[in-house]
Amino acid sequence: MPNIIIDNRENKNIIKELIKEGIEVERKQLDIADFIIQTKNLNNLVQTVGIERKTTEDLLNSIIDKRIINQLIVLKENFDLPLLIIEGEDNIYTIRNFHPNSIRGIISTIALDFQIPIIHTKNYRDTAKYLALIAKRLEKQRKPLSLVPKRKPLTPKEKQFYIVESLPGIGPTIAKSLLKEFKSIKNLVNASEKELKKVEKIGKIKAKELKNIFEEEFKD
């Protein structure tokens, strides 16, 4: 069962919601972070996730007294994976007499300078569901993420074009002409220089070059 360590001072309703979600809750007096989740990285080494929760009102208060910066510095220094949850549906720009750019500046600093991910939640129930989801996801064995987009497999026709276009001096137009003339790569390879020269834009020099490639022995 996934486990989350929760600060004693945290909202008790969140604890109740986490238990409903099947999360084992351990309450402690935490000096840093509001929630702690332990997981393992792809190399099977233990990593600790430290999560700070702020309501929109709390966030603005912590901006005024500059507490948010110190809290996030400590969070980043003490946890492998720091995370900030901002909770509340109130319009953060209208709660206080704050210039919107001040709020945008702090949020940009958190995301870019501190490189701490930010999750916005509606209320304590939404926060609990996010925490439960994170805990359950981190408990599962993870695989490396591929940044290479998955390509749709090539059709036989596309593979034929790919092979013929890879020949020196052969572009898409000539490749199409060669395949239309010889119908298959096997027929193309077995064609004589005279037969190759019949294809538009295949002159004497190019025909000879192709035959040399097809017939020359590979030397290791």
Secondary structure as UniProt FT lines:
FT   STRAND          3..7
FT   TURN            8..9
FT   HELIX           12..20
FT   TURN            21..22
FT   STRAND          24..28
FT   STRAND          35..40
FT   TURN            42..43
FT   STRAND          46..55
FT   HELIX           56..64
FT   TURN            65..66
FT   HELIX           67..78
FT   STRAND          81..87
FT   TURN            92..94
FT   HELIX           100..108
FT   HELIX           109..113
FT   STRAND          118..121
FT   HELIX           124..139
FT   HELIX           156..165
FT   TURN            168..169
FT   HELIX           172..182
FT   HELIX           185..190
FT   HELIX           193..197
FT   TURN            200..201
FT   HELIX           204..215
//
